């Protein structure tokens, strides 16, 4: 990823030497290794979930994970009172997000409801 990043860093308004110096710090390397492990473990669990159920079920759970992240962002925003953490409730955008999750939940209910009756 760094091979791709360094040529475009000046276009993004960043100094490549600053990025290189921050990469030499231990905490950035630890975060990079931790992120790599997290993505690897998540991928392994996704493959296992698909093997046990179906790719449709895995995708539904991935969307529910997104809903959980959104809800946690709302909780963090209002619990800390800091605009640096989380996301506030914005009108009308947050209603659209909530409506879209409602539509998804209705679709899940219809899909799995009919599938359960058909077998």
Secondary structure, DSSP 8 states (H G I E B T S, - for coil): -HHHHHHHHGGGT--HHHHHHHHTSHHHHHHHHHHHHHHHHHHHHHHHHHHHS-HHHHHHHHHHHHHHHHHHHHHHHHHH--TTSS----TTHHHHHHHHHHHHHHHHHHHHHHHHHH-
